[in-house]
């Protein structure tokens, strides 16, 4: 298996006991809600989800064009396009749910 075939491992920063303690609200661990770093991280995550949604929309449009160009495989292309549209909607919902409190995640 080549390195390109392996999934990339992503490790969250600031994890461990301190983050778990903040999340649980345990005494002795200072909670720092709304720090600049947290807002920046939230903004980055929100924009990543919006970008993913846009990519799924582009993929769906491409699959729909492929369905029109290849009628013998149209059903499969349209099913895949439908899945991409669902994933795009899910990504947009996640972006709205976890967006920083400052507004619209689409930036429009």
C-alpha positions in Angstrom: 0.0 0.0 0.0 1.5 3.3 -1.1 1.4 6.3 1.2 -1.1 8.0 -1.1 -3.6 5.2 -0.4 -3.4 5.6 3.4 -5.8 8.0 5.1 -4.2 11.1 6.6 -4.3 11.1 10.4 -5.4 14.4 11.9 -4.8 15.2 15.5 -6.7 17.9 17.2 -4.7 20.5 19.1 -5.4 21.3 22.7 -7.0 17.9 23.4 -6.4 15.7 26.4 -7.5 16.2 30.0 -7.6 19.9 29.8 -10.1 20.0 26.9 -12.2 17.2 28.5 -12.2 19.1 31.8 -13.3 22.3 30.1 -16.0 20.4 28.2 -17.3 18.8 31.4 -17.0 22.0 33.4 -14.9 20.3 36.1 -13.6 22.5 38.9 -9.9 23.4 38.8 -9.7 23.6 35.0 -10.3 27.2 33.9 -12.8 27.5 31.1 -11.9 30.0 28.4 -15.0 30.3 26.3 -14.7 32.5 23.2 -10.9 32.9 23.1 -9.4 34.3 19.9 -7.9 30.9 19.1 -11.3 29.1 19.6 -13.0 31.6 17.4 -10.4 31.2 14.7 -10.7 27.4 14.9 -14.5 27.6 14.7 -14.2 30.0 11.7 -11.8 27.6 9.9 -14.0 24.6 10.6 -17.0 26.4 9.3 -15.3 27.5 6.1 -14.0 24.0 5.6 -17.6 22.6 5.7 -18.8 25.3 3.3 -16.0 24.5 1.0 -16.9 20.8 1.2 -20.5 21.6 0.4 -19.5 23.6 -2.6 -17.3 20.7 -3.9 -20.2 18.3 -3.5 -22.5 20.7 -5.4 -19.9 20.8 -8.2 -19.6 17.0 -8.2 -23.4 16.7 -8.4 -23.6 19.1 -11.4 -20.8 17.1 -13.2 -22.6 13.9 -12.6 -25.9 15.3 -13.9 -24.1 16.4 -17.0 -22.6 13.0 -17.4 -26.1 11.5 -17.1 -27.2 13.6 -19.9 -24.2 12.7 -22.0 -24.4 8.9 -21.3 -28.0 7.8 -21.2 -27.1 4.2 -20.7 -25.5 5.1 -17.3 -27.8 7.9 -16.5 -29.6 6.2 -13.6 -26.3 5.5 -11.7 -25.0 9.1 -12.4 -28.2 10.6 -11.1 -28.2 8.4 -7.9 -24.6 9.6 -7.2 -25.6 13.2 -7.9 -28.4 12.8 -5.4 -26.0 11.5 -2.8 -23.6 14.5 -3.4 -26.5 16.9 -3.0 -27.5 15.3 0.3 -23.8 15.5 1.5 -23.7 19.2 0.5 -26.9 19.9 2.5 -25.4 18.0 5.5 -22.2 20.0 5.2 -24.0 23.3 5.1 -26.1 22.3 8.1 -23.0 21.5 10.0 -21.4 24.8 9.0 -24.5 26.6 10.3 -24.6 24.6 13.5 -21.0 25.1 14.4 -20.3 28.5 12.8 -19.0 31.2 15.0 -21.7 33.4 16.4 -20.8 36.2 14.0 -23.1 35.3 11.1 -23.7 33.5 7.9 -21.2 30.6 7.2 -21.5 31.0 3.4 -20.0 34.5 3.8 -22.5 35.9 1.3 
